[in-house]
């Protein structure tokens, strides 16, 4: 195992919502590059422990860390646990996300707020907490997992689209604010990726994907791995689309 370059200060990576799917693949990829990884989860304890155990079995370092990203107190506790164990969080991947689909006229306030709080507000709080340390270290990588639904309309997902579009705007703005301090902030925008969240997506959607296949969590993880590396030190404020050509 080796990092892409060795100029990073001592520290660790935190991946939210990492008990399965894209988050699990990202945690494994970062561990392969030598980062001790905090495998964050809210409810899926068994999954998070399986992800961490697999990383350790492969020669990496990982720690399952419980915490609801929507709870500011829980976020502080997650950071404190990782900082005590591994040092500062120098790579943050805001992957935790939820859906609550429905036409806008049918969405209630609870479904609107839950999706915005999890997908956007939580990412803001986590980034705010992480970037303060990254600035002092003069090194940091924040990668936000957005979606092609952010810039592209998708009927029935007004809340999800708003949260992901907001996440892309947040990415660009914070990137500009911290660029001179050696901290990069980028996003990846997955399309149709085979995960639990897409189990109910109609198979006919694949007809619109030029690659003619769904993406794999590892396809997204490879892009996050690059953005977290030294090789991406001059890449910031951008969104890397991972959708098999769907948005082309």
Secondary structure as the mmCIF struct_conf table of DSSP 4:
data_model
#
loop_
_struct_conf.conf_type_id
_struct_conf.id
_struct_conf.beg_label_comp_id
_struct_conf.beg_label_asym_id
_struct_conf.beg_label_seq_id
_struct_conf.end_label_comp_id
_struct_conf.end_label_asym_id
_struct_conf.end_label_seq_id
BEND BEND1 UNK A 4 UNK A 6
BEND BEND2 UNK A 8 UNK A 8
HELX_LH_PP_P HELX_LH_PP_P1 UNK A 9 UNK A 9
BEND BEND3 UNK A 10 UNK A 10
STRN STRN1 UNK A 12 UNK A 15
TURN_TY1_P TURN_TY1_P1 UNK A 16 UNK A 17
BEND BEND4 UNK A 19 UNK A 20
HELX_RH_AL_P HELX_RH_AL_P1 UNK A 21 UNK A 32
TURN_TY1_P TURN_TY1_P2 UNK A 33 UNK A 34
STRN STRN2 UNK A 36 UNK A 41
BEND BEND5 UNK A 42 UNK A 43
HELX_RH_AL_P HELX_RH_AL_P2 UNK A 45 UNK A 57
TURN_TY1_P TURN_TY1_P3 UNK A 58 UNK A 59
STRN STRN3 UNK A 62 UNK A 66
TURN_TY1_P TURN_TY1_P4 UNK A 69 UNK A 70
HELX_RH_AL_P HELX_RH_AL_P3 UNK A 72 UNK A 86
STRN STRN4 UNK A 89 UNK A 94
STRN STRN5 UNK A 102 UNK A 102
TURN_TY1_P TURN_TY1_P5 UNK A 104 UNK A 106
HELX_RH_AL_P HELX_RH_AL_P4 UNK A 109 UNK A 116
HELX_RH_PI_P HELX_RH_PI_P1 UNK A 117 UNK A 121
HELX_RH_AL_P HELX_RH_AL_P5 UNK A 122 UNK A 137
TURN_TY1_P TURN_TY1_P6 UNK A 138 UNK A 138
STRN STRN6 UNK A 140 UNK A 145
HELX_RH_AL_P HELX_RH_AL_P6 UNK A 148 UNK A 151
BEND BEND6 UNK A 152 UNK A 152
TURN_TY1_P TURN_TY1_P7 UNK A 155 UNK A 156
STRN STRN7 UNK A 157 UNK A 157
HELX_RH_AL_P HELX_RH_AL_P7 UNK A 158 UNK A 178
HELX_RH_3T_P HELX_RH_3T_P1 UNK A 179 UNK A 181
TURN_TY1_P TURN_TY1_P8 UNK A 182 UNK A 182
STRN STRN8 UNK A 183 UNK A 190
BEND BEND7 UNK A 192 UNK A 192
STRN STRN9 UNK A 193 UNK A 193
BEND BEND8 UNK A 195 UNK A 195
HELX_RH_3T_P HELX_RH_3T_P2 UNK A 196 UNK A 198
TURN_TY1_P TURN_TY1_P9 UNK A 199 UNK A 200
BEND BEND9 UNK A 201 UNK A 201
HELX_RH_3T_P HELX_RH_3T_P3 UNK A 203 UNK A 208
TURN_TY1_P TURN_TY1_P10 UNK A 210 UNK A 211
BEND BEND10 UNK A 213 UNK A 213
STRN STRN10 UNK A 215 UNK A 215
HELX_RH_AL_P HELX_RH_AL_P8 UNK A 217 UNK A 227
TURN_TY1_P TURN_TY1_P11 UNK A 228 UNK A 228
BEND BEND11 UNK A 229 UNK A 229
HELX_RH_3T_P HELX_RH_3T_P4 UNK A 230 UNK A 232
TURN_TY1_P TURN_TY1_P12 UNK A 233 UNK A 234
BEND BEND12 UNK A 237 UNK A 237
STRN STRN11 UNK A 239 UNK A 242
BEND BEND13 UNK A 243 UNK A 243
TURN_TY1_P TURN_TY1_P13 UNK A 244 UNK A 247
#
